[in-house]
Amino acid sequence: MPGEQSALQSIACSCLNKLQKELAAETKRHASNAAKAPDFIFCCAVLGRYDYEEVDLDAAVQMMEDLELTMLDKAFVGQRFAVGEKLYQVERVDNFEHTDPVDRCISRNQGLRVIFTDGSRVIYRLSGTGSMGERVRVYIDSYETDPNKLFQDPHQT
């Protein structure tokens, strides 16, 4: 029912606003403590996910193969990329695998992962869970140490 959905949205927004206020207060508390404790390091992972829906399967597979060839070239590791004010240097790349913690079954070729020297990552994955066609997902996480940028839009941070 429309009323139920807007009530749920209202509750979710209220919870998010409360959480954001608590996180902002905690951020300020830690930032003020940072001046008192020189060994205190303040950082946060800024996460983003981009979904490209209904992609042609053959084109998606070809893109992933081309990307993997580029990434696995020995010259790729060590390259630097400037994004805004940040400079990222490639530390390692792989086509990662997942080991199930219960039955220890290994799922290989889970996605192409670029890991940078500061721990930031970019991951490219194919996902066949879309309603039509293939889905390409790109996950990006970057570490931010500037407390003034923690609550900005992740696409701008």
N, CA, C and O atoms as a GROMACS GRO file, in nm:
protein
  628
    1MET      N    1   0.084  -0.118   0.000
    1MET     CA    2   0.000   0.000   0.000
    1MET      C    3   0.088   0.125   0.000
    1MET      O    4   0.195   0.126   0.062
    2PRO      N    5   0.045   0.230  -0.069
    2PRO     CA    6   0.126   0.351  -0.078
    2PRO      C    7   0.156   0.413   0.058
    2PRO      O    8   0.267   0.460   0.081
    3GLY      N    9   0.058   0.414   0.149
    3GLY     CA   10   0.080   0.471   0.282
    3GLY      C   11   0.186   0.396   0.360
    3GLY      O   12   0.266   0.456   0.432
    4GLU      N   13   0.185   0.261   0.346
    4GLU     CA   14   0.283   0.179   0.416
    4GLU      C   15   0.424   0.206   0.365
    4GLU      O   16   0.519   0.215   0.443
    5GLN      N   17   0.436   0.219   0.233
    5GLN     CA   18   0.567   0.242   0.176
    5GLN      C   19   0.623   0.376   0.222
    5GLN      O   20   0.739   0.383   0.260
    6SER      N   21   0.542   0.482   0.219
    6SER     CA   22   0.593   0.612   0.260
    6SER      C   23   0.622   0.614   0.410
    6SER      O   24   0.712   0.685   0.454
    7ALA      N   25   0.547   0.537   0.490
    7ALA     CA   26   0.577   0.528   0.634
    7ALA      C   27   0.710   0.458   0.655
    7ALA      O   28   0.790   0.501   0.738
    8LEU      N   29   0.736   0.351   0.579
    8LEU     CA   30   0.864   0.282   0.589
    8LEU      C   31   0.978   0.371   0.544
    8LEU      O   32   1.085   0.372   0.605
    9GLN      N   33   0.956   0.447   0.437
    9GLN     CA   34   1.058   0.539   0.391
    9GLN      C   35   1.086   0.645   0.497
    9GLN      O   36   1.201   0.682   0.520
   10SER      N   37   0.982   0.693   0.560
   10SER     CA   38   0.997   0.794   0.665
   10SER      C   39   1.078   0.740   0.782
   10SER      O   40   1.165   0.809   0.835
   11ILE      N   41   1.048   0.616   0.822
   11ILE     CA   42   1.122   0.553   0.933
   11ILE      C   43   1.268   0.534   0.893
   11ILE      O   44   1.359   0.562   0.972
   12ALA      N   45   1.292   0.487   0.770
   12ALA     CA   46   1.429   0.466   0.724
   12ALA      C   47   1.506   0.598   0.720
   12ALA      O   48   1.621   0.605   0.762
   13CYS      N   49   1.441   0.704   0.671
   13CYS     CA   50   1.507   0.836   0.666
   13CYS      C   51   1.536   0.887   0.806
   13CYS      O   52   1.642   0.944   0.832
   14SER      N   53   1.442   0.866   0.896
   14SER     CA   54   1.462   0.910   1.034
   14SER      C   55   1.580   0.837   1.097
   14SER      O   56   1.663   0.900   1.164
   15CYS      N   57   1.589   0.706   1.076
   15CYS     CA   58   1.701   0.627   1.130
   15CYS      C   59   1.833   0.672   1.069
   15CYS      O   60   1.933   0.685   1.140
   16LEU      N   61   1.834   0.695   0.938
   16LEU     CA   62   1.956   0.739   0.871
   16LEU      C   63   1.999   0.877   0.922
   16LEU      O   64   2.118   0.901   0.943
   17ASN      N   65   1.903   0.967   0.940
   17ASN     CA   66   1.938   1.101   0.991
   17ASN      C   67   1.996   1.091   1.131
   17ASN      O   68   2.094   1.159   1.162
   18LYS      N   69   1.937   1.008   1.215
   18LYS     CA   70   1.987   0.991   1.351
   18LYS      C   71   2.129   0.932   1.348
   18LYS      O   72   2.218   0.979   1.419
   19LEU      N   73   2.148   0.830   1.266
   19LEU     CA   74   2.280   0.769   1.254
   19LEU      C   75   2.382   0.869   1.203
   19LEU      O   76   2.495   0.873   1.252
   20GLN      N   77   2.343   0.950   1.104
   20GLN     CA   78   2.436   1.049   1.049
   20GLN      C   79   2.475   1.150   1.156
   20GLN      O   80   2.592   1.189   1.165
   21LYS      N   81   2.379   1.194   1.239
   21LYS     CA   82   2.410   1.289   1.346
   21LYS      C   83   2.505   1.226   1.448
   21LYS      O   84   2.599   1.290   1.495
   22GLU      N   85   2.479   1.099   1.482
   22GLU     CA   86   2.567   1.031   1.577
   22GLU      C   87   2.707   1.014   1.519
   22GLU      O   88   2.806   1.033   1.590
   23LEU      N   89   2.715   0.977   1.392
   23LEU     CA   90   2.846   0.962   1.328
   23LEU      C   91   2.919   1.096   1.319
   23LEU      O   92   3.040   1.102   1.338
   24ALA      N   93   2.844   1.204   1.290
   24ALA     CA   94   2.907   1.336   1.283
   24ALA      C   95   2.963   1.375   1.419
   24ALA      O   96   3.074   1.427   1.428
   25ALA      N   97   2.886   1.349   1.526
   25ALA     CA   98   2.934   1.380   1.661
   25ALA      C   99   3.056   1.296   1.696
   25ALA      O  100   3.152   1.346   1.754
   26GLU      N  101   3.053   1.170   1.659
   26GLU     CA  102   3.166   1.080   1.685
   26GLU      C  103   3.289   1.124   1.606
   26GLU      O  104   3.401   1.120   1.655
   27THR      N  105   3.265   1.168   1.481
   27THR     CA  106   3.375   1.216   1.398
   27THR      C  107   3.441   1.338   1.462
   27THR      O  108   3.564   1.346   1.469
   28LYS      N  109   3.360   1.431   1.509
   28LYS     CA  110   3.414   1.551   1.573
   28LYS      C  111   3.491   1.513   1.699
   28LYS      O  112   3.597   1.569   1.726
   29ARG      N  113   3.437   1.419   1.777
   29ARG     CA  114   3.504   1.377   1.900
   29ARG      C  115   3.641   1.316   1.868
   29ARG      O  116   3.740   1.349   1.932
   30HIS      N  117   3.645   1.227   1.766
   30HIS     CA  118   3.772   1.165   1.729
   30HIS      C  119   3.868   1.267   1.669
   30HIS      O  120   3.989   1.262   1.695
   31ALA      N  121   3.815   1.360   1.589
   31ALA     CA  122   3.902   1.461   1.529
   31ALA      C  123   3.963   1.549   1.637
   31ALA      O  124   4.080   1.586   1.627
   32SER      N  125   3.886   1.584   1.741
   32SER     CA  126   3.942   1.666   1.849
   32SER      C  127   4.043   1.585   1.929
   32SER      O  128   4.141   1.640   1.978
   33ASN      N  129   4.020   1.455   1.944
   33ASN     CA  130   4.116   1.370   2.014
   33ASN      C  131   4.244   1.351   1.933
   33ASN      O  132   4.351   1.326   1.990
   34ALA      N  133   4.234   1.363   1.802
   34ALA     CA  134   4.351   1.344   1.717
   34ALA      C  135   4.458   1.446   1.749
   34ALA      O  136   4.578   1.416   1.745
   35ALA      N  137   4.416   1.568   1.782
   35ALA     CA  138   4.513   1.671   1.816
   35ALA      C  139   4.584   1.638   1.948
   35ALA      O  140   4.699   1.676   1.968
   36LYS      N  141   4.515   1.568   2.036
   36LYS     CA  142   4.572   1.533   2.167
   36LYS      C  143   4.654   1.405   2.160
   36LYS      O  144   4.743   1.384   2.243
   37ALA      N  145   4.624   1.320   2.064
   37ALA     CA  146   4.693   1.191   2.053
   37ALA      C  147   4.760   1.181   1.917
   37ALA      O  148   4.696   1.144   1.819
   38PRO      N  149   4.891   1.215   1.910
   38PRO     CA  150   4.957   1.219   1.779
   38PRO      C  151   4.958   1.086   1.705
   38PRO      O  152   4.972   1.086   1.582
   39ASP      N  153   4.945   0.974   1.774
   39ASP     CA  154   4.948   0.846   1.704
   39ASP      C  155   4.811   0.804   1.653
   39ASP      O  156   4.797   0.696   1.595
   40PHE      N  157   4.710   0.888   1.674
   40PHE     CA  158   4.574   0.857   1.630
   40PHE      C  159   4.563   0.883   1.481
   40PHE      O  160   4.596   0.992   1.434
   41ILE      N  161   4.518   0.783   1.406
   41ILE     CA  162   4.500   0.798   1.262
   41ILE      C  163   4.351   0.790   1.234
   41ILE      O  164   4.285   0.693   1.271
   42PHE      N  165   4.298   0.891   1.167
   42PHE     CA  166   4.156   0.896   1.139
   42PHE      C  167   4.135   0.870   0.991
   42PHE      O  168   4.190   0.941   0.907
   43CYS      N  169   4.057   0.769   0.959
   43CYS     CA  170   4.026   0.745   0.818
   43CYS      C  171   3.896   0.669   0.807
   43CYS      O  172   3.845   0.613   0.905
   44CYS      N  173   3.844   0.668   0.690
   44CYS     CA  174   3.718   0.598   0.665
   44CYS      C  175   3.718   0.552   0.520
   44CYS      O  176   3.771   0.621   0.432
   45ALA      N  177   3.660   0.438   0.494
   45ALA     CA  178   3.647   0.390   0.357
   45ALA      C  179   3.525   0.454   0.294
   45ALA      O  180   3.416   0.451   0.351
   46VAL      N  181   3.543   0.512   0.178
   46VAL     CA  182   3.433   0.568   0.101
   46VAL      C  183   3.402   0.466  -0.008
   46VAL      O  184   3.487   0.433  -0.090
   47LEU      N  185   3.278   0.418  -0.008
   47LEU     CA  186   3.240   0.309  -0.097
   47LEU      C  187   3.145   0.355  -0.206
   47LEU      O  188   3.061   0.443  -0.184
   48GLY      N  189   3.158   0.296  -0.323
   48GLY     CA  190   3.065   0.324  -0.431
   48GLY      C  191   3.044   0.198  -0.512
   48GLY      O  192   3.134   0.115  -0.525
   49ARG      N  193   2.925   0.183  -0.567
   49ARG     CA  194   2.897   0.070  -0.654
   49ARG      C  195   2.818   0.122  -0.773
   49ARG      O  196   2.723   0.198  -0.759
   50TYR      N  197   2.860   0.078  -0.890
   50TYR     CA  198   2.793   0.118  -1.013
   50TYR      C  199   2.745  -0.008  -1.082
   50TYR      O  200   2.823  -0.101  -1.104
   51ASP      N  201   2.616  -0.013  -1.116
   51ASP     CA  202   2.557  -0.128  -1.185
   51ASP      C  203   2.521  -0.087  -1.327
   51ASP      O  204   2.456   0.015  -1.349
   52TYR      N  205   2.564  -0.168  -1.422
   52TYR     CA  206   2.528  -0.148  -1.562
   52TYR      C  207   2.440  -0.266  -1.601
   52TYR      O  208   2.488  -0.378  -1.613
   53GLU      N  209   2.312  -0.238  -1.620
   53GLU     CA  210   2.211  -0.342  -1.641
   53GLU      C  211   2.192  -0.374  -1.789
   53GLU      O  212   2.220  -0.293  -1.877
   54GLU      N  213   2.143  -0.495  -1.813
   54GLU     CA  214   2.100  -0.540  -1.945
   54GLU      C  215   2.210  -0.525  -2.051
   54GLU      O  216   2.185  -0.479  -2.162
   55VAL      N  217   2.331  -0.563  -2.013
   55VAL     CA  218   2.445  -0.557  -2.104
   55VAL      C  219   2.450  -0.687  -2.184
   55VAL      O  220   2.421  -0.794  -2.131
   56ASP      N  221   2.486  -0.675  -2.309
   56ASP     CA  222   2.500  -0.793  -2.394
   56ASP      C  223   2.608  -0.884  -2.335
   56ASP      O  224   2.718  -0.838  -2.306
   57LEU      N  225   2.576  -1.012  -2.319
   57LEU     CA  226   2.668  -1.107  -2.256
   57LEU      C  227   2.802  -1.114  -2.329
   57LEU      O  228   2.907  -1.108  -2.265
   58ASP      N  229   2.800  -1.127  -2.461
   58ASP     CA  230   2.925  -1.138  -2.536
   58ASP      C  231   3.011  -1.013  -2.519
   58ASP      O  232   3.133  -1.023  -2.502
   59ALA      N  233   2.949  -0.896  -2.524
   59ALA     CA  234   3.022  -0.770  -2.508
   59ALA      C  235   3.080  -0.760  -2.366
   59ALA      O  236   3.193  -0.714  -2.349
   60ALA      N  237   3.003  -0.802  -2.266
   60ALA     CA  238   3.050  -0.796  -2.127
   60ALA      C  239   3.168  -0.889  -2.106
   60ALA      O  240   3.266  -0.852  -2.041
   61VAL      N  241   3.159  -1.010  -2.159
   61VAL     CA  242   3.269  -1.107  -2.145
   61VAL      C  243   3.393  -1.054  -2.217
   61VAL      O  244   3.504  -1.064  -2.163
   62GLN      N  245   3.377  -0.998  -2.337
   62GLN     CA  246   3.490  -0.944  -2.412
   62GLN      C  247   3.555  -0.828  -2.334
   62GLN      O  248   3.677  -0.819  -2.328
   63MET      N  249   3.473  -0.742  -2.275
   63MET     CA  250   3.525  -0.631  -2.198
   63MET      C  251   3.608  -0.682  -2.079
   63MET      O  252   3.717  -0.631  -2.053
   64MET      N  253   3.556  -0.782  -2.009
   64MET     CA  254   3.628  -0.837  -1.893
   64MET      C  255   3.759  -0.904  -1.937
   64MET      O  256   3.860  -0.891  -1.868
   65GLU      N  257   3.758  -0.973  -2.050
   65GLU     CA  258   3.881  -1.036  -2.100
   65GLU      C  259   3.985  -0.930  -2.137
   65GLU      O  260   4.103  -0.945  -2.104
   66ASP      N  261   3.942  -0.823  -2.204
   66ASP     CA  262   4.033  -0.715  -2.242
   66ASP      C  263   4.089  -0.646  -2.117
   66ASP      O  264   4.208  -0.615  -2.110
   67LEU      N  265   4.003  -0.623  -2.021
   67LEU     CA  266   4.045  -0.559  -1.897
   67LEU      C  267   4.145  -0.646  -1.823
   67LEU      O  268   4.244  -0.596  -1.769
   68GLU      N  269   4.119  -0.776  -1.819
   68GLU     CA  270   4.211  -0.868  -1.750
   68GLU      C  271   4.348  -0.870  -1.819
   68GLU      O  272   4.451  -0.873  -1.752
   69LEU      N  273   4.349  -0.870  -1.952
   69LEU     CA  274   4.477  -0.867  -2.024
   69LEU      C  275   4.556  -0.740  -1.991
   69LEU      O  276   4.677  -0.745  -1.970
   70THR      N  277   4.487  -0.628  -1.985
   70THR     CA  278   4.553  -0.501  -1.952
   70THR      C  279   4.608  -0.505  -1.810
   70THR      O  280   4.722  -0.465  -1.785
   71MET      N  281   4.525  -0.553  -1.716
   71MET     CA  282   4.565  -0.555  -1.575
   71MET      C  283   4.678  -0.652  -1.548
   71MET      O  284   4.766  -0.623  -1.467
   72LEU      N  285   4.679  -0.765  -1.614
   72LEU     CA  286   4.780  -0.867  -1.587
   72LEU      C  287   4.912  -0.842  -1.658
   72LEU      O  288   5.010  -0.914  -1.637
   73ASP      N  289   4.916  -0.740  -1.743
   73ASP     CA  290   5.043  -0.700  -1.804
   73ASP      C  291   5.134  -0.649  -1.692
   73ASP      O  292   5.091  -0.567  -1.611
   74LYS      N  293   5.256  -0.698  -1.686
   74LYS     CA  294   5.348  -0.663  -1.577
   74LYS      C  295   5.367  -0.512  -1.563
   74LYS      O  296   5.396  -0.464  -1.453
   75ALA      N  297   5.353  -0.437  -1.671
   75ALA     CA  298   5.372  -0.292  -1.666
   75ALA      C  299   5.257  -0.221  -1.592
   75ALA      O  300   5.272  -0.105  -1.553
   76PHE      N  301   5.145  -0.289  -1.572
   76PHE     CA  302   5.030  -0.226  -1.506
   76PHE      C  303   5.057  -0.203  -1.357
   76PHE      O  304   5.023  -0.097  -1.303
   77VAL      N  305   5.117  -0.301  -1.291
   77VAL     CA  306   5.149  -0.286  -1.148
   77VAL      C  307   5.254  -0.176  -1.136
   77VAL      O  308   5.354  -0.175  -1.207
   78GLY      N  309   5.228  -0.084  -1.045
   78GLY     CA  310   5.318   0.029  -1.025
   78GLY      C  311   5.270   0.156  -1.092
   78GLY      O  312   5.316   0.265  -1.060
   79GLN      N  313   5.175   0.143  -1.187
   79GLN     CA  314   5.123   0.262  -1.253
   79GLN      C  315   5.052   0.351  -1.153
   79GLN      O  316   4.998   0.304  -1.053
   80ARG      N  317   5.053   0.480  -1.180
   80ARG     CA  318   4.987   0.579  -1.094
   80ARG      C  319   4.871   0.643  -1.169
   80ARG      O  320   4.879   0.670  -1.289
   81PHE      N  321   4.764   0.668  -1.095
   81PHE     CA  322   4.645   0.731  -1.151
   81PHE      C  323   4.606   0.847  -1.060
   81PHE      O  324   4.593   0.831  -0.939
   82ALA      N  325   4.586   0.964  -1.119
   82ALA     CA  326   4.543   1.081  -1.044
   82ALA      C  327   4.392   1.094  -1.058
   82ALA      O  328   4.338   1.093  -1.169
   83VAL      N  329   4.325   1.108  -0.944
   83VAL     CA  330   4.180   1.130  -0.941
   83VAL      C  331   4.157   1.247  -0.846
   83VAL      O  332   4.173   1.235  -0.725
   84GLY      N  333   4.120   1.361  -0.903
   84GLY     CA  334   4.106   1.480  -0.821
   84GLY      C  335   4.238   1.514  -0.755
   84GLY      O  336   4.340   1.527  -0.823
   85GLU      N  337   4.236   1.528  -0.624
   85GLU     CA  338   4.358   1.561  -0.548
   85GLU      C  339   4.437   1.437  -0.508
   85GLU      O  340   4.546   1.448  -0.452
   86LYS      N  341   4.383   1.320  -0.535
   86LYS     CA  342   4.447   1.196  -0.490
   86LYS      C  343   4.529   1.130  -0.599
   86LYS      O  344   4.500   1.141  -0.718
   87LEU      N  345   4.633   1.062  -0.555
   87LEU     CA  346   4.717   0.986  -0.645
   87LEU      C  347   4.715   0.840  -0.598
   87LEU      O  348   4.749   0.811  -0.483
   88TYR      N  349   4.676   0.749  -0.687
   88TYR     CA  350   4.667   0.608  -0.654
   88TYR      C  351   4.775   0.533  -0.732
   88TYR      O  352   4.793   0.556  -0.851
   89GLN      N  353   4.847   0.444  -0.662
   89GLN     CA  354   4.947   0.361  -0.729
   89GLN      C  355   4.906   0.215  -0.717
   89GLN      O  356   4.875   0.167  -0.608
   90VAL      N  357   4.906   0.145  -0.830
   90VAL     CA  358   4.866   0.004  -0.833
   90VAL      C  359   4.970  -0.080  -0.759
   90VAL      O  360   5.088  -0.078  -0.792
   91GLU      N  361   4.922  -0.154  -0.658
   91GLU     CA  362   5.010  -0.244  -0.583
   91GLU      C  363   5.003  -0.386  -0.637
   91GLU      O  364   5.106  -0.452  -0.655
   92ARG      N  365   4.880  -0.432  -0.664
   92ARG     CA  366   4.864  -0.566  -0.719
   92ARG      C  367   4.727  -0.578  -0.786
   92ARG      O  368   4.637  -0.498  -0.762
   93VAL      N  369   4.714  -0.679  -0.869
   93VAL     CA  370   4.589  -0.707  -0.939
   93VAL      C  371   4.565  -0.857  -0.936
   93VAL      O  372   4.659  -0.935  -0.928
   94ASP      N  373   4.439  -0.896  -0.944
   94ASP     CA  374   4.408  -1.038  -0.951
   94ASP      C  375   4.265  -1.059  -0.998
   94ASP      O  376   4.185  -0.966  -1.005
   95ASN      N  377   4.237  -1.184  -1.031
   95ASN     CA  378   4.101  -1.229  -1.055
   95ASN      C  379   4.070  -1.309  -0.930
   95ASN      O  380   4.107  -1.426  -0.919
   96PHE      N  381   4.001  -1.245  -0.836
   96PHE     CA  382   3.993  -1.302  -0.702
   96PHE      C  383   3.899  -1.420  -0.692
   96PHE      O  384   3.812  -1.443  -0.777
   97GLU      N  385   3.920  -1.494  -0.586
   97GLU     CA  386   3.837  -1.613  -0.557
   97GLU      C  387   3.783  -1.602  -0.416
   97GLU      O  388   3.835  -1.529  -0.332
   98HIS      N  389   3.676  -1.676  -0.393
   98HIS     CA  390   3.611  -1.676  -0.261
   98HIS      C  391   3.611  -1.819  -0.206
   98HIS      O  392   3.575  -1.913  -0.277
   99THR      N  393   3.650  -1.833  -0.081
   99THR     CA  394   3.644  -1.963  -0.014
   99THR      C  395   3.529  -1.960   0.085
   99THR      O  396   3.526  -1.878   0.176
  100ASP      N  397   3.434  -2.050   0.066
  100ASP     CA  398   3.319  -2.057   0.157
  100ASP      C  399   3.369  -2.095   0.296
  100ASP      O  400   3.439  -2.195   0.311
  101PRO      N  401   3.333  -2.017   0.397
  101PRO     CA  402   3.383  -2.046   0.532
  101PRO      C  403   3.325  -2.174   0.593
  101PRO      O  404   3.382  -2.228   0.688
  102VAL      N  405   3.214  -2.222   0.540
  102VAL     CA  406   3.150  -2.342   0.596
  102VAL      C  407   3.205  -2.469   0.532
  102VAL      O  408   3.259  -2.556   0.601
  103ASP      N  409   3.190  -2.481   0.401
  103ASP     CA  410   3.230  -2.606   0.336
  103ASP      C  411   3.367  -2.598   0.266
  103ASP      O  412   3.412  -2.695   0.206
  104ARG      N  413   3.432  -2.480   0.274
  104ARG     CA  414   3.566  -2.457   0.218
  104ARG      C  415   3.569  -2.470   0.065
  104ARG      O  416   3.677  -2.482   0.006
  105CYS      N  417   3.453  -2.467   0.001
  105CYS     CA  418   3.445  -2.472  -0.145
  105CYS      C  419   3.500  -2.340  -0.201
  105CYS      O  420   3.472  -2.233  -0.149
  106ILE      N  421   3.579  -2.351  -0.306
  106ILE     CA  422   3.642  -2.233  -0.366
  106ILE      C  423   3.569  -2.195  -0.494
  106ILE      O  424   3.551  -2.278  -0.583
  107SER      N  425   3.527  -2.068  -0.502
  107SER     CA  426   3.467  -2.013  -0.624
  107SER      C  427   3.570  -1.922  -0.688
  107SER      O  428   3.605  -1.818  -0.633
  108ARG      N  429   3.618  -1.960  -0.804
  108ARG     CA  430   3.722  -1.883  -0.873
  108ARG      C  431   3.660  -1.783  -0.970
  108ARG      O  432   3.541  -1.788  -1.000
  109ASN      N  433   3.744  -1.691  -1.017
  109ASN     CA  434   3.704  -1.590  -1.117
  109ASN      C  435   3.583  -1.510  -1.072
  109ASN      O  436   3.484  -1.497  -1.145
  110GLN      N  437   3.591  -1.456  -0.952
  110GLN     CA  438   3.480  -1.379  -0.896
  110GLN      C  439   3.482  -1.233  -0.938
  110GLN      O  440   3.383  -1.162  -0.919
  111GLY      N  441   3.590  -1.188  -0.995
  111GLY     CA  442   3.598  -1.050  -1.043
  111GLY      C  443   3.741  -1.003  -1.053
  111GLY      O  444   3.831  -1.060  -0.992
  112LEU      N  445   3.759  -0.900  -1.130
  112LEU     CA  446   3.892  -0.842  -1.148
  112LEU      C  447   3.911  -0.734  -1.043
  112LEU      O  448   3.828  -0.645  -1.028
  113ARG      N  449   4.022  -0.743  -0.972
  113ARG     CA  450   4.045  -0.653  -0.859
  113ARG      C  451   4.177  -0.580  -0.878
  113ARG      O  452   4.281  -0.641  -0.904
  114VAL      N  453   4.171  -0.448  -0.863
  114VAL     CA  454   4.290  -0.364  -0.863
  114VAL      C  455   4.304  -0.312  -0.720
  114VAL      O  456   4.214  -0.248  -0.667
  115ILE      N  457   4.419  -0.340  -0.659
  115ILE     CA  458   4.443  -0.297  -0.522
  115ILE      C  459   4.557  -0.195  -0.524
  115ILE      O  460   4.663  -0.220  -0.582
  116PHE      N  461   4.533  -0.081  -0.462
  116PHE     CA  462   4.630   0.028  -0.462
  116PHE      C  463   4.711   0.027  -0.332
  116PHE      O  464   4.672  -0.037  -0.234
  117THR      N  465   4.822   0.098  -0.332
  117THR     CA  466   4.915   0.096  -0.218
  117THR      C  467   4.851   0.146  -0.089
  117THR      O  468   4.896   0.108   0.019
  118ASP      N  469   4.748   0.229  -0.096
  118ASP     CA  470   4.683   0.278   0.027
  118ASP      C  471   4.569   0.188   0.072
  118ASP      O  472   4.499   0.220   0.168
  119GLY      N  473   4.548   0.075   0.002
  119GLY     CA  474   4.440  -0.018   0.038
  119GLY      C  475   4.312   0.006  -0.039
  119GLY      O  476   4.219  -0.074  -0.028
  120SER      N  477   4.304   0.113  -0.115
  120SER     CA  478   4.185   0.138  -0.197
  120SER      C  479   4.176   0.030  -0.304
  120SER      O  480   4.276  -0.032  -0.340
  121ARG      N  481   4.053   0.006  -0.354
  121ARG     CA  482   4.033  -0.101  -0.451
  121ARG      C  483   3.930  -0.061  -0.556
  121ARG      O  484   3.843   0.022  -0.532
  122VAL      N  485   3.944  -0.121  -0.672
  122VAL     CA  486   3.842  -0.116  -0.776
  122VAL      C  487   3.819  -0.261  -0.816
  122VAL      O  488   3.914  -0.335  -0.843
  123ILE      N  489   3.691  -0.302  -0.820
  123ILE     CA  490   3.657  -0.439  -0.856
  123ILE      C  491   3.554  -0.437  -0.969
  123ILE      O  492   3.456  -0.363  -0.963
  124TYR      N  493   3.579  -0.517  -1.070
  124TYR     CA  494   3.487  -0.533  -1.183
  124TYR      C  495   3.434  -0.675  -1.178
  124TYR      O  496   3.510  -0.772  -1.172
  125ARG      N  497   3.299  -0.688  -1.180
  125ARG     CA  498   3.237  -0.821  -1.174
  125ARG      C  499   3.125  -0.832  -1.275
  125ARG      O  500   3.054  -0.736  -1.303
  126LEU      N  501   3.110  -0.952  -1.328
  126LEU     CA  502   2.991  -0.983  -1.406
  126LEU      C  503   2.892  -1.050  -1.312
  126LEU      O  504   2.930  -1.133  -1.229
  127SER      N  505   2.767  -1.015  -1.327
  127SER     CA  506   2.664  -1.074  -1.243
  127SER      C  507   2.546  -1.110  -1.332
  127SER      O  508   2.489  -1.023  -1.397
  128GLY      N  509   2.511  -1.235  -1.333
  128GLY     CA  510   2.399  -1.280  -1.417
  128GLY      C  511   2.266  -1.274  -1.345
  128GLY      O  512   2.171  -1.341  -1.386
  129THR      N  513   2.258  -1.194  -1.240
  129THR     CA  514   2.134  -1.192  -1.161
  129THR      C  515   2.036  -1.086  -1.207
  129THR      O  516   1.930  -1.069  -1.146
  130GLY      N  517   2.067  -1.015  -1.315
  130GLY     CA  518   1.975  -0.914  -1.366
  130GLY      C  519   1.853  -0.980  -1.428
  130GLY      O  520   1.857  -1.097  -1.464
  131SER      N  521   1.744  -0.903  -1.441
  131SER     CA  522   1.622  -0.961  -1.495
  131SER      C  523   1.636  -0.988  -1.645
  131SER      O  524   1.576  -1.082  -1.697
  132MET      N  525   1.714  -0.906  -1.714
  132MET     CA  526   1.734  -0.926  -1.858
  132MET      C  527   1.880  -0.896  -1.889
  132MET      O  528   1.933  -0.794  -1.845
  133GLY      N  529   1.945  -0.982  -1.962
  133GLY     CA  530   2.083  -0.957  -1.999
  133GLY      C  531   2.179  -0.972  -1.882
  133GLY      O  532   2.142  -1.018  -1.774
  134GLU      N  533   2.299  -0.932  -1.906
  134GLU     CA  534   2.405  -0.941  -1.806
  134GLU      C  535   2.411  -0.810  -1.727
  134GLU      O  536   2.364  -0.706  -1.773
  135ARG      N  537   2.471  -0.817  -1.610
  135ARG     CA  538   2.492  -0.698  -1.528
  135ARG      C  539   2.642  -0.688  -1.500
  135ARG      O  540   2.705  -0.785  -1.458
  136VAL      N  541   2.698  -0.570  -1.525
  136VAL     CA  542   2.838  -0.544  -1.490
  136VAL      C  543   2.835  -0.455  -1.367
  136VAL      O  544   2.768  -0.351  -1.365
  137ARG      N  545   2.908  -0.497  -1.266
  137ARG     CA  546   2.916  -0.418  -1.142
  137ARG      C  547   3.059  -0.370  -1.124
  137ARG      O  548   3.154  -0.444  -1.146
  138VAL      N  549   3.072  -0.246  -1.084
  138VAL     CA  550   3.202  -0.188  -1.052
  138VAL      C  551   3.194  -0.137  -0.910
  138VAL      O  552   3.110  -0.052  -0.877
  139TYR      N  553   3.280  -0.190  -0.825
  139TYR     CA  554   3.287  -0.149  -0.685
  139TYR      C  555   3.413  -0.065  -0.667
  139TYR      O  556   3.520  -0.101  -0.717
  140ILE      N  557   3.400   0.045  -0.598
  140ILE     CA  558   3.515   0.131  -0.572
  140ILE      C  559   3.516   0.162  -0.424
  140ILE      O  560   3.416   0.207  -0.369
  141ASP      N  561   3.630   0.138  -0.360
  141ASP     CA  562   3.644   0.189  -0.224
  141ASP      C  563   3.778   0.258  -0.212
  141ASP      O  564   3.881   0.211  -0.261
  142SER      N  565   3.772   0.371  -0.145
  142SER     CA  566   3.889   0.456  -0.129
  142SER      C  567   3.895   0.502   0.015
  142SER      O  568   3.791   0.524   0.078
  143TYR      N  569   4.014   0.516   0.068
  143TYR     CA  570   4.029   0.559   0.206
  143TYR      C  571   4.045   0.709   0.213
  143TYR      O  572   4.125   0.769   0.141
  144GLU      N  573   3.967   0.769   0.302
  144GLU     CA  574   3.968   0.913   0.319
  144GLU      C  575   4.015   0.945   0.459
  144GLU      O  576   3.959   0.895   0.557
  145THR      N  577   4.118   1.028   0.471
  145THR     CA  578   4.170   1.064   0.602
  145THR      C  579   4.130   1.205   0.644
  145THR      O  580   4.156   1.246   0.758
  146ASP      N  581   4.066   1.279   0.554
  146ASP     CA  582   4.022   1.414   0.587
  146ASP      C  583   3.882   1.408   0.648
  146ASP      O  584   3.786   1.377   0.578
  147PRO      N  585   3.868   1.437   0.781
  147PRO     CA  586   3.736   1.426   0.846
  147PRO      C  587   3.632   1.521   0.785
  147PRO      O  588   3.512   1.497   0.799
  148ASN      N  589   3.676   1.627   0.718
  148ASN     CA  590   3.581   1.720   0.656
  148ASN      C  591   3.515   1.661   0.532
  148ASN      O  592   3.412   1.713   0.486
  149LYS      N  593   3.572   1.555   0.478
  149LYS     CA  594   3.517   1.494   0.356
  149LYS      C  595   3.435   1.368   0.382
  149LYS      O  596   3.380   1.310   0.288
  150LEU      N  597   3.426   1.326   0.508
  150LEU     CA  598   3.363   1.197   0.537
  150LEU      C  599   3.215   1.191   0.504
  150LEU      O  600   3.165   1.083   0.474
  151PHE      N  601   3.144   1.303   0.509
  151PHE     CA  602   3.000   1.298   0.485
  151PHE      C  603   2.963   1.360   0.351
  151PHE      O  604   2.847   1.392   0.327
  152GLN      N  605   3.062   1.378   0.263
  152GLN     CA  606   3.033   1.425   0.130
  152GLN      C  607   2.983   1.309   0.045
  152GLN      O  608   2.997   1.192   0.081
  153ASP      N  609   2.925   1.344  -0.068
  153ASP     CA  610   2.882   1.242  -0.164
  153ASP      C  611   3.005   1.161  -0.204
  153ASP      O  612   3.106   1.219  -0.243
  154PRO      N  613   2.999   1.027  -0.194
  154PRO     CA  614   3.115   0.943  -0.227
  154PRO      C  615   3.169   0.968  -0.368
  154PRO      O  616   3.288   0.948  -0.392
  155HIS      N  617   3.083   1.010  -0.460
  155HIS     CA  618   3.128   1.035  -0.596
  155HIS      C  619   3.213   1.160  -0.606
  155HIS      O  620   3.285   1.180  -0.704
  156GLN      N  621   3.206   1.246  -0.504
  156GLN     CA  622   3.286   1.368  -0.503
  156GLN      C  623   3.409   1.354  -0.413
  156GLN      O  624   3.503   1.432  -0.425
  157THR      N  625   3.408   1.258  -0.324
  157THR     CA  626   3.518   1.240  -0.229
  157THR      C  627   3.624   1.164  -0.294
  157THR      O  628   3.727   1.136  -0.232
   0.00000   0.00000   0.00000
